[in-house]
Amino acid sequence: MDKRQLEAAIAELKMDYISLQGDIEKLESTGHADSVHKAEQRLAAMEVKLAELNKELQRFS
C-alpha cells in the first residue's frame, strides 16, 4: 500500500470504529449483553488493525 491508500484505510477503519461504538451504546441500553461482548471484541480487533496500519504509515514519515 502506498501512503494515500494507508491513510484512506485508516480513515475508513476509524469511521467503522466510531459507528460500532454507537451500536454498542444502543445494545447496552437495550440489555443485549452477548451482542455487546461480540461488538467489544470487534472493537479490540479494530484497535489492533489501526495500530498495524499506523505503524506501516510511519514508514512514509
BELCORBEL-V986181 format. One line per field, one symbol per residue. phi: phi as a letter, one per 20 degrees, with the letter a starting at -180 (. if undefined). burial: + if it has 24 or more other ideal C-beta (glycine too) atoms within 12 Angstrom, else -. A space follows every 10 residues. Layout:
# BELCORBEL-V986181
phi: ???
burial: ???
This chain:
# BELCORBEL-V986181
phi: .egfffffff ffffffffff gfffgffffd meffffffff ffffffffff ffffffffge e
burial: -----+---+ --+---+--+ ---+------ --------+- --+--+---+ --+------- -
